[in-house]
């Protein structure tokens, strides 16, 4: 891994371009093993030295930060001003956000957790970006306020691009006040009754932070984890009472959770350390088909955390628990229910494609040619284009 000083970064990219050397951008390198492998012989250019807050405007609720800044450090600094980035810690982070990776890596992966139910994902909180193109030319888009611009929406394009379009050097994001009060609910019952309650809750006037399906793992029961936040404790008590009253006719048990209990359950959804599981799968279905997916035999006994409002979630397992044929069956199930499956991690020797061709593959490849005509960046790792087996 090449870790240049900030002043050397642009010239390094230009030199790689002149030599037509394949390479991949990286933040801290904590999740480089996720997704399909890049072509053999590719260099890795890390933004580890690009670290620190460039500008924080608490009054405007915006922060500009260099791409190599660890997310845990940024959240700690924002907390001094009672603000936060309304984002989940990435899968594999520790209880307090250890091993959470960098801001640039978070944007490049584009993965959002249950908090997107209320706050949306990272791409919706990104209002400015600076980057270095494959030819070494610097570019920027957006700014310090939310506004519409003509041409490519670089924030949306680079979110989830997996390093295939350019090297992110800094990002500007909107922050939010830290909610003074937070409580939770654990709802347990049958899949059918929980699905009906989830549909009611998502269509109600309530605005929970998260409504996450939980299934399998150490806890054999299936349930819904709900997080509620407000400036007023009485408001939370009223919302909890409303949801519990609605759950009773469905035969659903409602267990109120204090903040520490809620945090403990949310931490379970981040799984073990980033390298601790052989399999890590990203699941996606239409939200109203979430309960049908959870009933699939391919998910039996596996831990699953799935957003009820988004239909996006994760499952993970060891090689002994999950043979490849079950992953293939699970992928077919996701497609059957209107979604897809992404293999983020798989055991050595397994060669399942990380993702399949998206319907928009021709457009994806056309955009790739515009940003990287020499096809140097992250060869073999273009989201939406099924990678060739190495």
Secondary structure by P-SEA (a helix, b strand, c coil): cccccccaaaaaaaaaaaacbbbbbbcccccccccccccccbbbbbcccccccccccccccbbbbcccccaaaaaaaaaaacccccccccccccccccccccaaaaaaacccccccccccccccccccbbbbccccbbbbccccbbbbbccccccccccccccccccccbbbbbbbccccbbbbbbbbccaaaaaaaaaaaaacccccccbbbbccccccbbbbbbbbbcccaaaaaaaaaaaaaaaccccbbbbbbcaaaaaaaaaaaaccccccccbbbbbbccccaaaaaaaccccccbbbbbcccccccccccccccccaaaaaaaaaaaaaaccccccccccccccccccccccaaaaaaaaaaaaccccccccccccccccccc
